[in-house]
Amino acid sequence: MGILPKLTNKKGSELDKKRSNLDKKKRSGLDKSFLSITSDQSIKPYILKLIHQVDDKIHGRSNGRYSRLTQQPLKGRAKKGGQRVGEMEVWALEGFGVAYILQEMLTYKSDHIRARQEVLGTDPFNDESVMMLYYAYFF
């Protein structure tokens, strides 16, 4: 029983001393601030528990909209998009001269345009009449 402090209710007792020491400890961090500002208010620390809503955050993509300029998936869950390589990233990769890495990132690691057209049956160059019209127009 010698480990526990003796706390009484008398004026000037150990309980009052403990309370005054506790109040001093709460304010001790503010006395040594960068701006030399002190405060008489006590600071009470708290812990905030973050509860993540997994059902609202989870997202998957099999097929969806594409950007007209780069033929990459749109970005973001709200647009039902996927991961994509932005225009500035493409320019940076072109500047470094890494054509094969750029081709891989724009096709195999993203959505392969030719494979998508073949699966959906929207390949404009499969039809022989379209090919002949193309050659007649440009040559």
Secondary structure, 3 states (H helix, E strand, C coil): CCCCCCCCCCCCCHHHHHHHHHHHHHHCCCCCCCCCCCCCCCCCCCCCCCCCCHHHHCCCCCCCCECCCCCCECCCCCCCCCCCCCHHHHHHHHHHCCHHHHHHHHCCCCCCHHHHHHHHCCCCCCCHHHHHHHHHHHC
